[in-house]
Amino acid sequence: MTSHFLLMVIFALLVSTVFAALLRDEPRQQVKTGARMFAAFVLAGLTLGWLMFPFPL
């Protein structure tokens, strides 16, 4: 069974790859930008999930 975390990581990887390719021209800059975006997406998702944990629907 697929976990939500794994799906979030895959989505963050795909989105950060596309955004980095669109925003930067040089491959080295693309890799750096993509890695930073990936880390930011995953950390933001974990942080928001942790903040919403005490408030179940």
PDBQT receptor file of N, H, CA, C and O in Angstrom, charges set to zero:
ATOM      1  N   MET A   1       0.843  -1.177   0.000  1.00  0.00    +0.000 N 
ATOM      2  CA  MET A   1       0.000   0.000   0.000  1.00  0.00    +0.000 C 
ATOM      3  C   MET A   1       0.893   1.248   0.000  1.00  0.00    +0.000 C 
ATOM      4  O   MET A   1       1.926   1.284   0.669  1.00  0.00    +0.000 OA
ATOM      5  N   THR A   2       0.492   2.235  -0.736  1.00  0.00    +0.000 N 
ATOM      6  H   THR A   2      -0.347   2.205  -1.280  1.00  0.00    +0.000 HD
ATOM      7  CA  THR A   2       1.267   3.455  -0.868  1.00  0.00    +0.000 C 
ATOM      8  C   THR A   2       0.917   4.425   0.257  1.00  0.00    +0.000 C 
ATOM      9  O   THR A   2      -0.254   4.617   0.586  1.00  0.00    +0.000 OA
ATOM     10  N   SER A   3       1.943   5.030   0.836  1.00  0.00    +0.000 N 
ATOM     11  H   SER A   3       2.894   4.874   0.569  1.00  0.00    +0.000 HD
ATOM     12  CA  SER A   3       1.702   5.964   1.930  1.00  0.00    +0.000 C 
ATOM     13  C   SER A   3       1.546   7.382   1.388  1.00  0.00    +0.000 C 
ATOM     14  O   SER A   3       1.991   7.702   0.285  1.00  0.00    +0.000 OA
ATOM     15  N   HIS A   4       0.910   8.208   2.185  1.00  0.00    +0.000 N 
ATOM     16  H   HIS A   4       0.549   7.949   3.081  1.00  0.00    +0.000 HD
ATOM     17  CA  HIS A   4       0.759   9.614   1.806  1.00  0.00    +0.000 C 
ATOM     18  C   HIS A   4       2.118  10.307   1.737  1.00  0.00    +0.000 C 
ATOM     19  O   HIS A   4       2.345  11.165   0.884  1.00  0.00    +0.000 OA
ATOM     20  N   PHE A   5       3.009   9.929   2.636  1.00  0.00    +0.000 N 
ATOM     21  H   PHE A   5       2.824   9.232   3.329  1.00  0.00    +0.000 HD
ATOM     22  CA  PHE A   5       4.331  10.552   2.635  1.00  0.00    +0.000 C 
ATOM     23  C   PHE A   5       5.083  10.246   1.343  1.00  0.00    +0.000 C 
ATOM     24  O   PHE A   5       5.698  11.134   0.753  1.00  0.00    +0.000 OA
ATOM     25  N   LEU A   6       5.032   8.990   0.905  1.00  0.00    +0.000 N 
ATOM     26  H   LEU A   6       4.532   8.269   1.385  1.00  0.00    +0.000 HD
ATOM     27  CA  LEU A   6       5.707   8.624  -0.343  1.00  0.00    +0.000 C 
ATOM     28  C   LEU A   6       5.119   9.383  -1.526  1.00  0.00    +0.000 C 
ATOM     29  O   LEU A   6       5.861   9.849  -2.391  1.00  0.00    +0.000 OA
ATOM     30  N   LEU A   7       3.814   9.512  -1.574  1.00  0.00    +0.000 N 
ATOM     31  H   LEU A   7       3.211   9.134  -0.871  1.00  0.00    +0.000 HD
ATOM     32  CA  LEU A   7       3.182  10.270  -2.651  1.00  0.00    +0.000 C 
ATOM     33  C   LEU A   7       3.571  11.744  -2.605  1.00  0.00    +0.000 C 
ATOM     34  O   LEU A   7       3.774  12.364  -3.649  1.00  0.00    +0.000 OA
ATOM     35  N   MET A   8       3.676  12.308  -1.406  1.00  0.00    +0.000 N 
ATOM     36  H   MET A   8       3.511  11.804  -0.558  1.00  0.00    +0.000 HD
ATOM     37  CA  MET A   8       4.084  13.699  -1.264  1.00  0.00    +0.000 C 
ATOM     38  C   MET A   8       5.524  13.886  -1.748  1.00  0.00    +0.000 C 
ATOM     39  O   MET A   8       5.832  14.879  -2.408  1.00  0.00    +0.000 OA
ATOM     40  N   VAL A   9       6.395  12.950  -1.426  1.00  0.00    +0.000 N 
ATOM     41  H   VAL A   9       6.145  12.144  -0.889  1.00  0.00    +0.000 HD
ATOM     42  CA  VAL A   9       7.797  13.037  -1.846  1.00  0.00    +0.000 C 
ATOM     43  C   VAL A   9       7.906  12.928  -3.362  1.00  0.00    +0.000 C 
ATOM     44  O   VAL A   9       8.669  13.670  -3.981  1.00  0.00    +0.000 OA
ATOM     45  N   ILE A  10       7.159  12.019  -3.960  1.00  0.00    +0.000 N 
ATOM     46  H   ILE A  10       6.539  11.416  -3.457  1.00  0.00    +0.000 HD
ATOM     47  CA  ILE A  10       7.182  11.879  -5.425  1.00  0.00    +0.000 C 
ATOM     48  C   ILE A  10       6.664  13.148  -6.087  1.00  0.00    +0.000 C 
ATOM     49  O   ILE A  10       7.257  13.634  -7.051  1.00  0.00    +0.000 OA
ATOM     50  N   PHE A  11       5.571  13.680  -5.579  1.00  0.00    +0.000 N 
ATOM     51  H   PHE A  11       5.089  13.285  -4.796  1.00  0.00    +0.000 HD
ATOM     52  CA  PHE A  11       5.021  14.923  -6.137  1.00  0.00    +0.000 C 
ATOM     53  C   PHE A  11       6.010  16.072  -5.996  1.00  0.00    +0.000 C 
ATOM     54  O   PHE A  11       6.216  16.830  -6.944  1.00  0.00    +0.000 OA
ATOM     55  N   ALA A  12       6.625  16.211  -4.819  1.00  0.00    +0.000 N 
ATOM     56  H   ALA A  12       6.457  15.595  -4.049  1.00  0.00    +0.000 HD
ATOM     57  CA  ALA A  12       7.602  17.282  -4.599  1.00  0.00    +0.000 C 
ATOM     58  C   ALA A  12       8.797  17.128  -5.537  1.00  0.00    +0.000 C 
ATOM     59  O   ALA A  12       9.316  18.121  -6.047  1.00  0.00    +0.000 OA
ATOM     60  N   LEU A  13       9.231  15.899  -5.766  1.00  0.00    +0.000 N 
ATOM     61  H   LEU A  13       8.808  15.093  -5.352  1.00  0.00    +0.000 HD
ATOM     62  CA  LEU A  13      10.349  15.660  -6.671  1.00  0.00    +0.000 C 
ATOM     63  C   LEU A  13      10.004  16.068  -8.101  1.00  0.00    +0.000 C 
ATOM     64  O   LEU A  13      10.798  16.729  -8.770  1.00  0.00    +0.000 OA
ATOM     65  N   LEU A  14       8.833  15.680  -8.562  1.00  0.00    +0.000 N 
ATOM     66  H   LEU A  14       8.188  15.143  -8.018  1.00  0.00    +0.000 HD
ATOM     67  CA  LEU A  14       8.437  16.005  -9.927  1.00  0.00    +0.000 C 
ATOM     68  C   LEU A  14       8.239  17.516 -10.116  1.00  0.00    +0.000 C 
ATOM     69  O   LEU A  14       8.701  18.084 -11.105  1.00  0.00    +0.000 OA
ATOM     70  N   VAL A  15       7.564  18.151  -9.181  1.00  0.00    +0.000 N 
ATOM     71  H   VAL A  15       7.188  17.689  -8.378  1.00  0.00    +0.000 HD
ATOM     72  CA  VAL A  15       7.294  19.587  -9.298  1.00  0.00    +0.000 C 
ATOM     73  C   VAL A  15       8.589  20.392  -9.197  1.00  0.00    +0.000 C 
ATOM     74  O   VAL A  15       8.793  21.331  -9.966  1.00  0.00    +0.000 OA
ATOM     75  N   SER A  16       9.450  20.039  -8.271  1.00  0.00    +0.000 N 
ATOM     76  H   SER A  16       9.284  19.276  -7.646  1.00  0.00    +0.000 HD
ATOM     77  CA  SER A  16      10.704  20.788  -8.129  1.00  0.00    +0.000 C 
ATOM     78  C   SER A  16      11.600  20.596  -9.345  1.00  0.00    +0.000 C 
ATOM     79  O   SER A  16      12.319  21.518  -9.729  1.00  0.00    +0.000 OA
ATOM     80  N   THR A  17      11.570  19.422  -9.956  1.00  0.00    +0.000 N 
ATOM     81  H   THR A  17      10.986  18.672  -9.644  1.00  0.00    +0.000 HD
ATOM     82  CA  THR A  17      12.359  19.187 -11.168  1.00  0.00    +0.000 C 
ATOM     83  C   THR A  17      11.875  20.070 -12.312  1.00  0.00    +0.000 C 
ATOM     84  O   THR A  17      12.681  20.687 -13.009  1.00  0.00    +0.000 OA
ATOM     85  N   VAL A  18      10.564  20.130 -12.505  1.00  0.00    +0.000 N 
ATOM     86  H   VAL A  18       9.910  19.629 -11.940  1.00  0.00    +0.000 HD
ATOM     87  CA  VAL A  18      10.013  20.950 -13.590  1.00  0.00    +0.000 C 
ATOM     88  C   VAL A  18      10.269  22.432 -13.325  1.00  0.00    +0.000 C 
ATOM     89  O   VAL A  18      10.691  23.154 -14.228  1.00  0.00    +0.000 OA
ATOM     90  N   PHE A  19      10.023  22.891 -12.111  1.00  0.00    +0.000 N 
ATOM     91  H   PHE A  19       9.680  22.304 -11.377  1.00  0.00    +0.000 HD
ATOM     92  CA  PHE A  19      10.244  24.305 -11.798  1.00  0.00    +0.000 C 
ATOM     93  C   PHE A  19      11.710  24.698 -11.968  1.00  0.00    +0.000 C 
ATOM     94  O   PHE A  19      12.006  25.769 -12.498  1.00  0.00    +0.000 OA
ATOM     95  N   ALA A  20      12.626  23.844 -11.524  1.00  0.00    +0.000 N 
ATOM     96  H   ALA A  20      12.386  22.974 -11.094  1.00  0.00    +0.000 HD
ATOM     97  CA  ALA A  20      14.049  24.152 -11.654  1.00  0.00    +0.000 C 
ATOM     98  C   ALA A  20      14.451  24.224 -13.123  1.00  0.00    +0.000 C 
ATOM     99  O   ALA A  20      15.248  25.079 -13.509  1.00  0.00    +0.000 OA
ATOM    100  N   ALA A  21      13.906  23.336 -13.936  1.00  0.00    +0.000 N 
ATOM    101  H   ALA A  21      13.259  22.642 -13.622  1.00  0.00    +0.000 HD
ATOM    102  CA  ALA A  21      14.227  23.353 -15.367  1.00  0.00    +0.000 C 
ATOM    103  C   ALA A  21      13.679  24.608 -16.040  1.00  0.00    +0.000 C 
ATOM    104  O   ALA A  21      14.287  25.127 -16.976  1.00  0.00    +0.000 OA
ATOM    105  N   LEU A  22      12.550  25.088 -15.573  1.00  0.00    +0.000 N 
ATOM    106  H   LEU A  22      12.056  24.666 -14.813  1.00  0.00    +0.000 HD
ATOM    107  CA  LEU A  22      11.958  26.286 -16.161  1.00  0.00    +0.000 C 
ATOM    108  C   LEU A  22      12.632  27.575 -15.691  1.00  0.00    +0.000 C 
ATOM    109  O   LEU A  22      12.710  28.552 -16.436  1.00  0.00    +0.000 OA
ATOM    110  N   LEU A  23      13.112  27.567 -14.457  1.00  0.00    +0.000 N 
ATOM    111  H   LEU A  23      13.048  26.774 -13.851  1.00  0.00    +0.000 HD
ATOM    112  CA  LEU A  23      13.637  28.797 -13.875  1.00  0.00    +0.000 C 
ATOM    113  C   LEU A  23      15.122  29.042 -14.152  1.00  0.00    +0.000 C 
ATOM    114  O   LEU A  23      15.547  30.195 -14.236  1.00  0.00    +0.000 OA
ATOM    115  N   ARG A  24      15.907  27.991 -14.294  1.00  0.00    +0.000 N 
ATOM    116  H   ARG A  24      15.562  27.055 -14.227  1.00  0.00    +0.000 HD
ATOM    117  CA  ARG A  24      17.364  28.145 -14.447  1.00  0.00    +0.000 C 
ATOM    118  C   ARG A  24      17.825  27.580 -15.781  1.00  0.00    +0.000 C 
ATOM    119  O   ARG A  24      17.228  26.643 -16.311  1.00  0.00    +0.000 OA
ATOM    120  N   ASP A  25      18.894  28.160 -16.319  1.00  0.00    +0.000 N 
ATOM    121  H   ASP A  25      19.379  28.921 -15.888  1.00  0.00    +0.000 HD
ATOM    122  CA  ASP A  25      19.423  27.734 -17.608  1.00  0.00    +0.000 C 
ATOM    123  C   ASP A  25      20.573  26.743 -17.484  1.00  0.00    +0.000 C 
ATOM    124  O   ASP A  25      20.659  25.796 -18.266  1.00  0.00    +0.000 OA
ATOM    125  N   GLU A  26      21.447  26.946 -16.523  1.00  0.00    +0.000 N 
ATOM    126  H   GLU A  26      21.378  27.716 -15.888  1.00  0.00    +0.000 HD
ATOM    127  CA  GLU A  26      22.614  26.080 -16.373  1.00  0.00    +0.000 C 
ATOM    128  C   GLU A  26      22.255  24.834 -15.559  1.00  0.00    +0.000 C 
ATOM    129  O   GLU A  26      21.537  24.934 -14.565  1.00  0.00    +0.000 OA
ATOM    130  N   PRO A  27      22.748  23.665 -15.971  1.00  0.00    +0.000 N 
ATOM    131  CA  PRO A  27      22.414  22.416 -15.257  1.00  0.00    +0.000 C 
ATOM    132  C   PRO A  27      22.791  22.427 -13.776  1.00  0.00    +0.000 C 
ATOM    133  O   PRO A  27      22.053  21.906 -12.940  1.00  0.00    +0.000 OA
ATOM    134  N   ARG A  28      23.940  23.021 -13.455  1.00  0.00    +0.000 N 
ATOM    135  H   ARG A  28      24.539  23.444 -14.134  1.00  0.00    +0.000 HD
ATOM    136  CA  ARG A  28      24.351  23.052 -12.044  1.00  0.00    +0.000 C 
ATOM    137  C   ARG A  28      23.361  23.871 -11.207  1.00  0.00    +0.000 C 
ATOM    138  O   ARG A  28      22.996  23.471 -10.101  1.00  0.00    +0.000 OA
ATOM    139  N   GLN A  29      22.938  25.003 -11.736  1.00  0.00    +0.000 N 
ATOM    140  H   GLN A  29      23.235  25.327 -12.634  1.00  0.00    +0.000 HD
ATOM    141  CA  GLN A  29      21.957  25.834 -11.042  1.00  0.00    +0.000 C 
ATOM    142  C   GLN A  29      20.600  25.129 -10.965  1.00  0.00    +0.000 C 
ATOM    143  O   GLN A  29      19.877  25.278  -9.980  1.00  0.00    +0.000 OA
ATOM    144  N   GLN A  30      20.261  24.374 -11.989  1.00  0.00    +0.000 N 
ATOM    145  H   GLN A  30      20.849  24.253 -12.789  1.00  0.00    +0.000 HD
ATOM    146  CA  GLN A  30      19.010  23.622 -11.975  1.00  0.00    +0.000 C 
ATOM    147  C   GLN A  30      19.013  22.597 -10.846  1.00  0.00    +0.000 C 
ATOM    148  O   GLN A  30      18.015  22.434 -10.144  1.00  0.00    +0.000 OA
ATOM    149  N   VAL A  31      20.131  21.913 -10.677  1.00  0.00    +0.000 N 
ATOM    150  H   VAL A  31      20.942  22.046 -11.248  1.00  0.00    +0.000 HD
ATOM    151  CA  VAL A  31      20.227  20.904  -9.623  1.00  0.00    +0.000 C 
ATOM    152  C   VAL A  31      20.122  21.555  -8.246  1.00  0.00    +0.000 C 
ATOM    153  O   VAL A  31      19.399  21.065  -7.378  1.00  0.00    +0.000 OA
ATOM    154  N   LYS A  32      20.841  22.656  -8.048  1.00  0.00    +0.000 N 
ATOM    155  H   LYS A  32      21.428  23.054  -8.753  1.00  0.00    +0.000 HD
ATOM    156  CA  LYS A  32      20.800  23.341  -6.753  1.00  0.00    +0.000 C 
ATOM    157  C   LYS A  32      19.400  23.874  -6.449  1.00  0.00    +0.000 C 
ATOM    158  O   LYS A  32      18.895  23.716  -5.338  1.00  0.00    +0.000 OA
ATOM    159  N   THR A  33      18.784  24.503  -7.439  1.00  0.00    +0.000 N 
ATOM    160  H   THR A  33      19.194  24.631  -8.342  1.00  0.00    +0.000 HD
ATOM    161  CA  THR A  33      17.441  25.050  -7.240  1.00  0.00    +0.000 C 
ATOM    162  C   THR A  33      16.433  23.939  -7.005  1.00  0.00    +0.000 C 
ATOM    163  O   THR A  33      15.565  24.060  -6.140  1.00  0.00    +0.000 OA
ATOM    164  N   GLY A  34      16.539  22.861  -7.765  1.00  0.00    +0.000 N 
ATOM    165  H   GLY A  34      17.243  22.763  -8.468  1.00  0.00    +0.000 HD
ATOM    166  CA  GLY A  34      15.628  21.734  -7.598  1.00  0.00    +0.000 C 
ATOM    167  C   GLY A  34      15.759  21.091  -6.226  1.00  0.00    +0.000 C 
ATOM    168  O   GLY A  34      14.757  20.730  -5.609  1.00  0.00    +0.000 OA
ATOM    169  N   ALA A  35      16.981  20.948  -5.749  1.00  0.00    +0.000 N 
ATOM    170  H   ALA A  35      17.795  21.242  -6.249  1.00  0.00    +0.000 HD
ATOM    171  CA  ALA A  35      17.196  20.353  -4.424  1.00  0.00    +0.000 C 
ATOM    172  C   ALA A  35      16.626  21.241  -3.325  1.00  0.00    +0.000 C 
ATOM    173  O   ALA A  35      16.018  20.747  -2.375  1.00  0.00    +0.000 OA
ATOM    174  N   ARG A  36      16.820  22.532  -3.452  1.00  0.00    +0.000 N 
ATOM    175  H   ARG A  36      17.314  22.933  -4.224  1.00  0.00    +0.000 HD
ATOM    176  CA  ARG A  36      16.271  23.455  -2.445  1.00  0.00    +0.000 C 
ATOM    177  C   ARG A  36      14.747  23.453  -2.458  1.00  0.00    +0.000 C 
ATOM    178  O   ARG A  36      14.111  23.449  -1.404  1.00  0.00    +0.000 OA
ATOM    179  N   MET A  37      14.166  23.455  -3.655  1.00  0.00    +0.000 N 
ATOM    180  H   MET A  37      14.682  23.458  -4.511  1.00  0.00    +0.000 HD
ATOM    181  CA  MET A  37      12.700  23.412  -3.751  1.00  0.00    +0.000 C 
ATOM    182  C   MET A  37      12.154  22.107  -3.200  1.00  0.00    +0.000 C 
ATOM    183  O   MET A  37      11.149  22.104  -2.487  1.00  0.00    +0.000 OA
ATOM    184  N   PHE A  38      12.808  20.999  -3.524  1.00  0.00    +0.000 N 
ATOM    185  H   PHE A  38      13.624  21.002  -4.102  1.00  0.00    +0.000 HD
ATOM    186  CA  PHE A  38      12.373  19.695  -3.024  1.00  0.00    +0.000 C 
ATOM    187  C   PHE A  38      12.380  19.683  -1.494  1.00  0.00    +0.000 C 
ATOM    188  O   PHE A  38      11.410  19.261  -0.865  1.00  0.00    +0.000 OA
ATOM    189  N   ALA A  39      13.470  20.145  -0.912  1.00  0.00    +0.000 N 
ATOM    190  H   ALA A  39      14.258  20.488  -1.423  1.00  0.00    +0.000 HD
ATOM    191  CA  ALA A  39      13.563  20.181   0.549  1.00  0.00    +0.000 C 
ATOM    192  C   ALA A  39      12.495  21.101   1.140  1.00  0.00    +0.000 C 
ATOM    193  O   ALA A  39      11.893  20.780   2.165  1.00  0.00    +0.000 OA
ATOM    194  N   ALA A  40      12.264  22.231   0.499  1.00  0.00    +0.000 N 
ATOM    195  H   ALA A  40      12.753  22.492  -0.333  1.00  0.00    +0.000 HD
ATOM    196  CA  ALA A  40      11.260  23.174   1.003  1.00  0.00    +0.000 C 
ATOM    197  C   ALA A  40       9.855  22.582   0.918  1.00  0.00    +0.000 C 
ATOM    198  O   ALA A  40       9.063  22.737   1.848  1.00  0.00    +0.000 OA
ATOM    199  N   PHE A  41       9.539  21.907  -0.187  1.00  0.00    +0.000 N 
ATOM    200  H   PHE A  41      10.183  21.782  -0.943  1.00  0.00    +0.000 HD
ATOM    201  CA  PHE A  41       8.215  21.296  -0.333  1.00  0.00    +0.000 C 
ATOM    202  C   PHE A  41       7.987  20.213   0.722  1.00  0.00    +0.000 C 
ATOM    203  O   PHE A  41       6.927  20.164   1.347  1.00  0.00    +0.000 OA
ATOM    204  N   VAL A  42       8.975  19.354   0.917  1.00  0.00    +0.000 N 
ATOM    205  H   VAL A  42       9.836  19.394   0.410  1.00  0.00    +0.000 HD
ATOM    206  CA  VAL A  42       8.817  18.261   1.884  1.00  0.00    +0.000 C 
ATOM    207  C   VAL A  42       8.737  18.817   3.306  1.00  0.00    +0.000 C 
ATOM    208  O   VAL A  42       7.891  18.389   4.090  1.00  0.00    +0.000 OA
ATOM    209  N   LEU A  43       9.602  19.754   3.637  1.00  0.00    +0.000 N 
ATOM    210  H   LEU A  43      10.290  20.101   3.000  1.00  0.00    +0.000 HD
ATOM    211  CA  LEU A  43       9.561  20.336   4.988  1.00  0.00    +0.000 C 
ATOM    212  C   LEU A  43       8.270  21.108   5.233  1.00  0.00    +0.000 C 
ATOM    213  O   LEU A  43       7.719  21.054   6.333  1.00  0.00    +0.000 OA
ATOM    214  N   ALA A  44       7.785  21.817   4.235  1.00  0.00    +0.000 N 
ATOM    215  H   ALA A  44       8.232  21.861   3.342  1.00  0.00    +0.000 HD
ATOM    216  CA  ALA A  44       6.522  22.546   4.390  1.00  0.00    +0.000 C 
ATOM    217  C   ALA A  44       5.368  21.570   4.589  1.00  0.00    +0.000 C 
ATOM    218  O   ALA A  44       4.493  21.806   5.422  1.00  0.00    +0.000 OA
ATOM    219  N   GLY A  45       5.361  20.483   3.838  1.00  0.00    +0.000 N 
ATOM    220  H   GLY A  45       6.072  20.291   3.162  1.00  0.00    +0.000 HD
ATOM    221  CA  GLY A  45       4.302  19.487   3.993  1.00  0.00    +0.000 C 
ATOM    222  C   GLY A  45       4.319  18.841   5.365  1.00  0.00    +0.000 C 
ATOM    223  O   GLY A  45       3.272  18.670   5.990  1.00  0.00    +0.000 OA
ATOM    224  N   LEU A  46       5.510  18.481   5.836  1.00  0.00    +0.000 N 
ATOM    225  H   LEU A  46       6.360  18.619   5.328  1.00  0.00    +0.000 HD
ATOM    226  CA  LEU A  46       5.615  17.881   7.168  1.00  0.00    +0.000 C 
ATOM    227  C   LEU A  46       5.236  18.875   8.265  1.00  0.00    +0.000 C 
ATOM    228  O   LEU A  46       4.563  18.514   9.231  1.00  0.00    +0.000 OA
ATOM    229  N   THR A  47       5.666  20.114   8.113  1.00  0.00    +0.000 N 
ATOM    230  H   THR A  47       6.213  20.407   7.329  1.00  0.00    +0.000 HD
ATOM    231  CA  THR A  47       5.352  21.134   9.115  1.00  0.00    +0.000 C 
ATOM    232  C   THR A  47       3.853  21.413   9.175  1.00  0.00    +0.000 C 
ATOM    233  O   THR A  47       3.268  21.475  10.257  1.00  0.00    +0.000 OA
ATOM    234  N   LEU A  48       3.241  21.579   8.016  1.00  0.00    +0.000 N 
ATOM    235  H   LEU A  48       3.715  21.529   7.137  1.00  0.00    +0.000 HD
ATOM    236  CA  LEU A  48       1.794  21.835   8.001  1.00  0.00    +0.000 C 
ATOM    237  C   LEU A  48       1.015  20.639   8.531  1.00  0.00    +0.000 C 
ATOM    238  O   LEU A  48       0.035  20.806   9.257  1.00  0.00    +0.000 OA
ATOM    239  N   GLY A  49       1.443  19.438   8.172  1.00  0.00    +0.000 N 
ATOM    240  H   GLY A  49       2.239  19.302   7.582  1.00  0.00    +0.000 HD
ATOM    241  CA  GLY A  49       0.787  18.240   8.703  1.00  0.00    +0.000 C 
ATOM    242  C   GLY A  49       0.920  18.145  10.213  1.00  0.00    +0.000 C 
ATOM    243  O   GLY A  49      -0.030  17.771  10.901  1.00  0.00    +0.000 OA
ATOM    244  N   TRP A  50       2.098  18.482  10.729  1.00  0.00    +0.000 N 
ATOM    245  H   TRP A  50       2.869  18.785  10.170  1.00  0.00    +0.000 HD
ATOM    246  CA  TRP A  50       2.310  18.438  12.164  1.00  0.00    +0.000 C 
ATOM    247  C   TRP A  50       1.474  19.505  12.881  1.00  0.00    +0.000 C 
ATOM    248  O   TRP A  50       0.944  19.255  13.964  1.00  0.00    +0.000 OA
ATOM    249  N   LEU A  51       1.358  20.691  12.278  1.00  0.00    +0.000 N 
ATOM    250  H   LEU A  51       1.789  20.894  11.399  1.00  0.00    +0.000 HD
ATOM    251  CA  LEU A  51       0.565  21.761  12.893  1.00  0.00    +0.000 C 
ATOM    252  C   LEU A  51      -0.933  21.441  12.878  1.00  0.00    +0.000 C 
ATOM    253  O   LEU A  51      -1.660  21.840  13.788  1.00  0.00    +0.000 OA
ATOM    254  N   MET A  52      -1.395  20.729  11.857  1.00  0.00    +0.000 N 
ATOM    255  H   MET A  52      -0.805  20.405  11.117  1.00  0.00    +0.000 HD
ATOM    256  CA  MET A  52      -2.817  20.394  11.762  1.00  0.00    +0.000 C 
ATOM    257  C   MET A  52      -3.186  19.135  12.552  1.00  0.00    +0.000 C 
ATOM    258  O   MET A  52      -4.372  18.852  12.727  1.00  0.00    +0.000 OA
ATOM    259  N   PHE A  53      -2.213  18.386  13.023  1.00  0.00    +0.000 N 
ATOM    260  H   PHE A  53      -1.251  18.615  12.881  1.00  0.00    +0.000 HD
ATOM    261  CA  PHE A  53      -2.474  17.136  13.727  1.00  0.00    +0.000 C 
ATOM    262  C   PHE A  53      -3.413  17.283  14.930  1.00  0.00    +0.000 C 
ATOM    263  O   PHE A  53      -4.279  16.428  15.115  1.00  0.00    +0.000 OA
ATOM    264  N   PRO A  54      -3.280  18.332  15.759  1.00  0.00    +0.000 N 
ATOM    265  CA  PRO A  54      -4.175  18.443  16.925  1.00  0.00    +0.000 C 
ATOM    266  C   PRO A  54      -5.621  18.821  16.568  1.00  0.00    +0.000 C 
ATOM    267  O   PRO A  54      -6.486  18.816  17.444  1.00  0.00    +0.000 OA
ATOM    268  N   PHE A  55      -5.892  19.142  15.315  1.00  0.00    +0.000 N 
ATOM    269  H   PHE A  55      -5.190  19.146  14.603  1.00  0.00    +0.000 HD
ATOM    270  CA  PHE A  55      -7.223  19.594  14.921  1.00  0.00    +0.000 C 
ATOM    271  C   PHE A  55      -7.871  18.610  13.939  1.00  0.00    +0.000 C 
ATOM    272  O   PHE A  55      -7.948  18.900  12.745  1.00  0.00    +0.000 OA
ATOM    273  N   PRO A  56      -8.333  17.462  14.421  1.00  0.00    +0.000 N 
ATOM    274  CA  PRO A  56      -8.944  16.492  13.507  1.00  0.00    +0.000 C 
ATOM    275  C   PRO A  56     -10.294  16.990  12.994  1.00  0.00    +0.000 C 
ATOM    276  O   PRO A  56     -10.982  17.768  13.655  1.00  0.00    +0.000 OA
ATOM    277  N   LEU A  57     -10.647  16.529  11.815  1.00  0.00    +0.000 N 
ATOM    278  H   LEU A  57     -10.088  15.898  11.278  1.00  0.00    +0.000 HD
ATOM    279  CA  LEU A  57     -11.943  16.914  11.243  1.00  0.00    +0.000 C 
ATOM    280  C   LEU A  57     -13.059  16.069  11.780  1.00  0.00    +0.000 C 
ATOM    281  O   LEU A  57     -14.215  16.261  11.403  1.00  0.00    +0.000 OA
TER     282      LEU A  57
